[in-house]
Amino acid sequence: MADNEKKVSEEKSKKAAPKKNKVGFFGRIKKFFKDYKSELGKVVWLSPKTTFQYTGLVLVVMVIVSAFIGCLDVVFVQLLDLLSKLV
C-alpha cells in the first residue's frame, strides 16, 4: 500500500509542477533585437578623426604591400624566363 501512495504522490507532484513558459517565435525575435540594442550601447565607438586616421593607415599599408608583391612577381617572372632560356 505504501508503494501505491508513493506513486500517487509522485503523479501529483508531476502534475503540480509549474509549466515552463515557452516563448513564441516572435517573442524570441523581440528578445534578440532588445539584447542586440543593449549590446550596441556597450560598444566604445571611435571618434570620426581616429577612424579617418586608421583608414588612411590601412590604405598606405595596402599600397606598400601591393608594391612589394608586385616587385616579387616581376622578379619571379624574370627568373622563370631566364630558366626557360637555359632549358
Order of alpha helices (4+ residues) and beta strands (2+ residues): alpha-alpha-alpha
